[in-house]
Amino acid sequence: MMIVLPMVAHEGITIQVLNQIKALEKNSYKVFLVVLSQFDQKIFDSFHLKLALDRILFAGQADSYLSVRSLLTSLSVTYRIRRFVQQNKINIVIAHAAYAHFLMRLVKSTLRSEVRKLRLYQYFHITQYKQFPVNTFKRYIINKVNKLLAKRYDNAHLFVSEAVKRDVEINLIKHSYQQVIYNALPLHVLEQGSTLRASSQDFVSLLKRRKAVYNILLPGRLENYKGQIFFINAFAAFVKKEGLLPKHIRLFILGEGSQKVQIKQLIKEFKLDDYIYVKEPIENSLFLKVLPYFNLVTLPSEFEGLPLVILEALQAKRVVLCSDIGGTNEVVRDGETGFLFKALDFSECVRKLSFIYKNRDAKLINEVAIEEELQSKFSFNKHIHKLLSVLEDDR
């Protein structure tokens, strides 16, 4: 079996897929891995995976997503992946995200006698057509080609949520064999190593100071669609409205990405340097350990697939405030297991933020309902059982 992954980085796809690989190896699957772009060795090592270097292909691509630039190098990458498939006699491939989907369709199209033996499972993690709508001629042509290739070469479509499934059915194809496999929490929290990066140590020290402060966490890649800039605006209005000082409340933005400079500039413009801290991502095991220090976890994205960080926050019994978008609203029930606001609705976001803060000493969420839902719908046992059932169905 071969897994094709866009990158190994601080992101939900990486965490979910590396946990899947561990489970697949335990279930007697010999896993080979193709990583298209960025590869963070420390993150990979933290999952204690025992994959020899000859079982990993580093493609070294500049982009981890399907773009015009990545199209120009797709033929050379396709050749390398095809050779890797043939050398290792791969017969099952799980490709994660759009660029991997496209490359594996090309790979399969170049195989001759092996083409019918290779089963290609396309795994969709985000409402990708909301992120990259087909609104230009170039995107129309790429999507047209992808439709033709998908109909011919995809053996199955797997989705992390019903919202992702609808997005693909409407804009790509409705496959004859498709399954929703919800993202899930891993069975065990990985133990952190004996040493932390200096940046992680600084973050933990800062977080532990003045424990009486109300702490808000906004995690995720610093990209426009993740909503950090929107939330900073809402947070600034909320702080002014409630007359809050830095000793009362702090917001931690945890992530890296293209919007980092703009986010820091906005914080300076609002004179919120003493309220808002922008920190780089931390190890997942440490992230899970510090979650209890936060009173509120927020995810104001414009679109998602099914955010793993919200599952982690619910598991830690944290109050969550999220935009009411597909995927997220399959996890959070407004007023019961968390709070939702219409995406990019400034007034509603400020209003709910104020309500949550003013009632911070009250029981705002139904912890029993959360636990029941996590166990019945989002447990890793159910997740991997469903994935294994799909892989063992040779249709």
C-alpha positions as CSV (number, residue, x, y, z in Angstrom):
1,M,0.0,0.0,0.0
2,M,1.1,3.5,-0.8
3,I,0.0,6.8,0.9
4,V,0.5,10.1,-1.0
5,L,0.5,13.1,1.3
6,P,0.8,16.8,0.3
7,M,3.2,17.6,3.2
8,V,4.3,16.6,6.7
9,A,3.7,19.7,8.7
10,H,1.7,21.2,11.6
11,E,-1.8,20.6,10.1
12,G,-4.8,18.4,10.5
13,I,-4.2,16.3,7.4
14,T,-0.8,15.3,8.6
15,I,-2.0,14.4,12.1
16,Q,-4.9,12.3,10.8
17,V,-2.9,10.5,8.1
18,L,0.1,9.7,10.2
19,N,-2.2,8.2,12.8
20,Q,-3.8,6.2,10.0
21,I,-0.4,4.9,8.9
22,K,0.3,3.7,12.4
23,A,-3.0,1.8,12.5
24,L,-2.5,0.3,9.0
25,E,0.9,-0.9,9.9
26,K,-0.5,-2.6,13.1
27,N,-3.1,-4.3,10.8
28,S,-0.4,-5.9,8.7
29,Y,-0.3,-3.4,5.8
30,K,3.2,-2.5,4.6
31,V,3.0,1.2,4.0
32,F,5.0,3.2,1.5
33,L,4.8,7.0,1.6
34,V,5.1,9.7,-1.0
35,V,5.4,13.3,0.4
36,L,4.9,15.9,-2.3
37,S,6.4,19.0,-0.7
38,Q,7.4,20.1,2.8
39,F,8.6,17.4,5.2
40,D,9.1,18.2,8.9
41,Q,11.2,15.4,10.3
42,K,10.5,16.3,13.9
43,I,6.7,15.9,13.3
44,F,7.2,12.6,11.6
45,D,9.4,11.3,14.3
46,S,6.9,12.3,17.0
47,F,4.5,9.7,15.7
48,H,7.2,7.0,16.2
49,L,6.6,5.6,12.7
50,K,9.0,2.8,11.7
51,L,9.2,3.5,7.9
52,A,12.6,2.8,6.4
53,L,14.0,5.6,4.1
54,D,13.6,3.3,1.0
55,R,9.9,3.2,1.7
56,I,9.5,7.0,1.5
57,L,9.7,9.1,-1.7
58,F,10.3,12.8,-1.2
59,A,9.0,14.6,-4.3
60,G,10.4,18.0,-3.4
61,Q,7.7,20.0,-5.0
62,A,7.4,23.8,-4.4
63,D,3.7,23.6,-4.0
64,S,1.6,21.2,-2.0
65,Y,-1.6,22.1,-3.9
66,L,-2.7,21.9,-7.5
67,S,-1.6,25.1,-9.2
68,V,-0.3,26.2,-12.6
69,R,3.2,26.0,-11.4
70,S,2.7,22.4,-10.1
71,L,1.2,21.5,-13.4
72,L,4.5,22.4,-15.2
73,T,6.4,19.9,-13.1
74,S,3.7,17.2,-12.9
75,L,5.1,15.0,-15.7
76,S,8.6,14.6,-14.1
77,V,7.0,13.9,-10.7
78,T,4.6,11.5,-12.3
79,Y,7.5,9.5,-13.7
80,R,9.2,9.3,-10.3
81,I,6.0,8.1,-8.6
82,R,5.3,5.6,-11.3
83,R,8.8,4.1,-11.0
84,F,8.3,4.0,-7.2
85,V,5.0,2.2,-7.6
86,Q,6.5,-0.4,-10.0
87,Q,9.6,-1.0,-8.0
88,N,7.6,-1.7,-4.8
89,K,4.8,-3.6,-6.6
90,I,2.1,-1.3,-5.1
91,N,-1.5,-2.3,-5.7
92,I,-3.3,0.1,-3.4
93,V,-2.9,3.8,-3.3
94,I,-4.6,6.4,-1.0
95,A,-4.0,9.9,-2.3
96,H,-4.8,12.8,0.0
97,A,-5.9,16.3,-1.3
98,A,-6.3,17.6,-4.9
99,Y,-2.7,17.7,-6.1
100,A,-2.1,14.1,-5.0
101,H,-5.3,13.1,-6.7
102,F,-4.3,14.7,-10.0
103,L,-0.8,13.2,-9.9
104,M,-2.0,9.7,-9.1
105,R,-4.6,9.8,-11.9
106,L,-1.7,10.7,-14.3
107,V,0.4,7.9,-12.8
108,K,-2.4,5.3,-13.3
109,S,-2.9,6.5,-16.9
110,T,0.7,5.7,-17.7
111,L,0.6,2.2,-16.4
112,R,-0.2,-0.6,-18.9
113,S,-0.7,-4.1,-17.6
114,E,-0.8,-2.9,-14.0
115,V,-3.5,-0.3,-14.5
116,R,-6.4,-2.5,-13.7
117,K,-4.6,-4.0,-10.7
118,L,-3.9,-0.6,-9.0
119,R,-6.7,0.5,-6.8
120,L,-6.8,4.3,-6.4
121,Y,-8.6,5.7,-3.4
122,Q,-9.0,9.5,-3.5
123,Y,-9.3,11.0,0.0
124,F,-10.9,14.5,0.2
125,H,-10.2,16.7,3.2
126,I,-11.7,20.1,2.5
127,T,-14.4,21.8,0.5
128,Q,-11.8,22.4,-2.2
129,Y,-14.2,24.1,-4.7
130,K,-15.1,26.7,-2.1
131,Q,-11.4,27.3,-1.6
132,F,-10.6,27.2,-5.3
133,P,-13.9,27.9,-7.2
134,V,-13.9,27.1,-10.9
135,N,-14.2,30.8,-11.9
136,T,-11.4,31.2,-14.5
137,F,-10.8,29.6,-17.8
138,K,-7.6,27.9,-16.6
139,R,-9.4,26.3,-13.6
140,Y,-12.3,25.3,-15.9
141,I,-9.8,23.4,-18.2
142,I,-8.0,21.8,-15.2
143,N,-11.3,20.7,-13.7
144,K,-12.5,19.3,-17.0
145,V,-9.4,17.2,-17.3
146,N,-9.7,16.1,-13.7
147,K,-13.4,15.0,-14.3
148,L,-12.3,12.8,-17.2
149,L,-9.4,11.3,-15.3
150,A,-11.5,10.7,-12.2
151,K,-14.2,8.9,-14.1
152,R,-11.6,6.6,-15.7
153,Y,-9.1,6.0,-12.9
154,D,-10.6,6.6,-9.5
155,N,-11.7,3.4,-7.7
156,A,-13.3,5.1,-4.7
157,H,-13.9,8.5,-3.1
158,L,-13.5,9.0,0.6
159,F,-14.6,12.2,2.4
160,V,-14.0,13.6,5.9
161,S,-17.5,15.1,6.1
162,E,-20.8,15.3,4.4
163,A,-20.0,18.9,3.3
164,V,-16.9,17.7,1.5
165,K,-18.8,14.9,-0.2
166,R,-21.5,17.4,-1.5
167,D,-18.7,19.8,-2.7
168,V,-17.1,17.0,-4.8
169,E,-20.3,15.5,-6.1
170,I,-21.5,18.9,-7.4
171,N,-18.3,20.1,-8.9
172,L,-16.3,17.0,-9.9
173,I,-18.2,13.7,-10.1
174,K,-20.5,11.5,-8.0
175,H,-18.5,8.3,-7.8
176,S,-20.3,5.0,-7.7
177,Y,-18.4,4.0,-4.6
178,Q,-17.9,6.7,-2.0
179,Q,-17.8,6.8,1.8
180,V,-17.8,9.5,4.5
181,I,-15.1,8.6,7.1
182,Y,-15.2,11.3,9.7
183,N,-11.9,12.6,11.1
184,A,-11.3,11.2,14.5
185,L,-9.3,11.5,17.7
186,P,-6.4,9.1,18.0
187,L,-6.5,6.4,20.5
188,H,-3.6,7.6,22.6
189,V,-1.9,11.0,23.2
190,L,1.7,10.7,22.0
191,E,4.2,11.4,24.7
192,Q,6.3,14.5,24.3
193,G,10.1,14.1,24.1
194,S,12.3,15.3,27.0
195,T,13.2,18.5,25.3
196,L,11.1,21.2,23.7
197,R,12.1,23.8,21.1
198,A,12.9,27.2,22.6
199,S,9.8,28.7,21.0
200,S,7.6,26.0,22.6
201,Q,9.1,26.6,26.0
202,D,8.5,30.4,25.6
203,F,4.9,29.7,24.7
204,V,4.3,27.4,27.7
205,S,5.9,29.9,30.1
206,L,3.8,32.7,28.7
207,L,0.6,30.7,28.9
208,K,1.2,29.7,32.5
209,R,1.6,33.2,33.7
210,R,-1.4,35.0,35.4
211,K,-3.7,31.9,35.3
212,A,-6.7,34.1,36.2
213,V,-6.6,35.6,32.7
214,Y,-9.3,34.5,30.3
215,N,-7.3,32.8,27.4
216,I,-8.6,32.4,23.9
217,L,-6.9,30.1,21.3
218,L,-7.1,30.6,17.6
219,P,-5.1,27.7,16.0
220,G,-4.5,26.9,12.3
221,R,-2.5,28.0,9.3
222,L,-2.3,31.7,8.8
223,E,-4.2,32.0,5.6
224,N,-7.0,34.3,4.5
225,Y,-9.7,31.6,4.5
226,K,-8.9,30.7,8.1
227,G,-10.4,34.0,9.3
228,Q,-7.7,35.3,11.7
229,I,-7.9,38.8,10.3
230,F,-11.7,38.7,10.6
231,F,-11.5,37.5,14.2
232,I,-8.9,40.2,15.2
233,N,-11.4,42.8,14.1
234,A,-14.2,41.2,16.1
235,F,-11.9,40.8,19.1
236,A,-10.9,44.4,19.0
237,A,-14.5,45.5,18.9
238,F,-15.4,43.1,21.8
239,V,-12.5,44.3,24.0
240,K,-13.5,47.9,23.4
241,K,-17.2,47.2,24.1
242,E,-16.5,45.3,27.3
243,G,-13.8,47.7,28.5
244,L,-11.3,44.8,29.0
245,L,-7.6,45.2,29.8
246,P,-4.7,42.7,29.1
247,K,-5.0,41.5,32.7
248,H,-8.5,40.3,31.8
249,I,-8.1,38.6,28.5
250,R,-5.5,37.3,26.0
251,L,-5.8,35.8,22.5
252,F,-3.2,33.4,21.2
253,I,-2.9,32.9,17.5
254,L,-1.0,29.7,16.8
255,G,0.2,29.0,13.3
256,E,2.4,29.9,10.3
257,G,1.4,31.0,6.8
258,S,1.2,33.8,4.2
259,Q,-0.9,36.1,6.4
260,K,1.5,36.3,9.3
261,V,3.0,39.8,8.5
262,Q,-0.5,41.2,7.8
263,I,-1.8,39.8,11.0
264,K,1.0,41.3,13.1
265,Q,0.5,44.7,11.3
266,L,-3.2,44.7,12.1
267,I,-2.5,43.9,15.8
268,K,-0.2,47.0,15.9
269,E,-2.8,49.2,14.2
270,F,-5.4,48.2,16.8
271,K,-2.8,48.6,19.6
272,L,-3.5,45.1,20.8
273,D,0.1,44.0,21.3
274,D,-0.5,43.3,25.0
275,Y,-3.7,41.3,24.2
276,I,-2.8,39.2,21.2
277,Y,0.2,36.9,20.8
278,V,1.1,35.3,17.5
279,K,3.1,32.1,18.0
280,E,4.4,29.4,15.7
281,P,2.8,25.9,15.9
282,I,3.8,23.6,18.7
283,E,4.1,19.8,18.8
284,N,0.7,18.1,18.7
285,S,1.3,16.2,22.0
286,L,2.2,19.5,23.7
287,F,-0.8,21.2,22.1
288,L,-3.1,18.6,23.7
289,K,-1.5,19.1,27.1
290,V,-1.9,22.9,27.1
291,L,-5.5,22.9,25.8
292,P,-6.9,22.9,29.4
293,Y,-5.1,26.3,29.9
294,F,-7.5,27.9,27.4
295,N,-11.1,29.0,28.2
296,L,-12.2,29.3,24.6
297,V,-11.1,27.8,21.3
298,T,-12.2,29.6,18.2
299,L,-12.2,28.7,14.5
300,P,-13.6,31.5,12.3
301,S,-12.8,29.9,9.0
302,E,-14.7,30.6,5.8
303,F,-14.5,26.9,4.9
304,E,-13.1,23.6,6.3
305,G,-13.4,19.9,5.8
306,L,-13.8,18.6,9.3
307,P,-11.4,20.4,11.7
308,L,-9.5,18.0,13.9
309,V,-8.6,20.9,16.3
310,I,-12.3,21.2,17.2
311,L,-12.5,17.6,18.1
312,E,-9.4,18.0,20.3
313,A,-10.9,21.0,22.0
314,L,-14.2,19.2,22.7
315,Q,-12.3,16.3,24.1
316,A,-10.6,18.7,26.5
317,K,-14.1,20.0,27.4
318,R,-13.2,23.5,26.1
319,V,-15.9,25.9,25.0
320,V,-15.6,26.4,21.2
321,L,-16.8,29.3,19.0
322,C,-16.8,28.5,15.3
323,S,-18.2,29.8,12.0
324,D,-21.3,27.9,10.9
325,I,-19.9,26.2,7.9
326,G,-20.1,22.7,6.4
327,G,-17.9,20.2,8.3
328,T,-17.7,22.3,11.4
329,N,-21.5,22.3,11.9
330,E,-21.4,18.5,11.7
331,V,-19.3,18.5,14.9
332,V,-20.7,21.5,16.9
333,R,-24.3,21.9,17.8
334,D,-25.0,25.6,18.6
335,G,-25.8,26.3,22.2
336,E,-25.3,22.6,23.3
337,T,-21.8,21.4,22.4
338,G,-20.4,24.8,21.4
339,F,-21.3,28.0,19.7
340,L,-21.7,28.9,16.0
341,F,-21.9,32.2,14.1
342,K,-22.6,32.8,10.4
343,A,-19.2,32.9,8.6
344,L,-17.9,36.5,8.4
345,D,-20.9,37.9,10.3
346,F,-19.1,40.4,12.4
347,S,-22.0,41.4,14.6
348,E,-23.0,37.9,15.5
349,C,-19.4,36.9,16.2
350,V,-19.0,39.9,18.6
351,R,-22.3,39.2,20.3
352,K,-21.6,35.5,20.9
353,L,-18.1,36.3,22.1
354,S,-19.5,38.7,24.6
355,F,-22.1,36.2,25.8
356,I,-19.5,33.5,26.3
357,Y,-17.2,35.8,28.2
358,K,-19.9,37.3,30.4
359,N,-21.1,33.7,31.3
360,R,-17.6,32.3,31.7
361,D,-18.3,31.0,35.2
362,A,-21.5,29.2,34.0
363,K,-21.8,25.7,32.5
364,L,-22.1,26.7,28.8
365,I,-21.7,23.2,27.2
366,N,-23.2,19.8,27.7
367,E,-20.2,17.7,28.5
368,V,-22.1,14.4,28.6
369,A,-23.5,15.0,25.1
370,I,-20.0,15.9,23.9
371,E,-18.5,12.7,25.2
372,E,-21.3,10.6,23.8
373,E,-20.8,12.2,20.4
374,L,-17.1,11.8,20.4
375,Q,-17.4,8.1,21.2
376,S,-20.3,7.3,18.9
377,K,-19.2,9.4,15.9
378,F,-15.6,10.5,16.1
379,S,-13.7,7.7,17.9
380,F,-10.5,6.5,16.2
381,N,-11.6,2.8,16.5
382,K,-14.7,3.5,14.4
383,H,-12.6,5.6,12.0
384,I,-10.0,3.0,11.3
385,H,-12.6,0.2,11.2
386,K,-14.4,2.0,8.4
387,L,-11.2,2.7,6.5
388,L,-10.1,-1.0,6.7
389,S,-13.6,-2.1,5.5
390,V,-13.2,0.1,2.5
391,L,-9.7,-1.2,1.7
392,E,-10.8,-4.8,2.0
393,D,-13.7,-4.3,-0.4
394,D,-12.1,-5.1,-3.7
395,R,-14.9,-3.7,-5.9
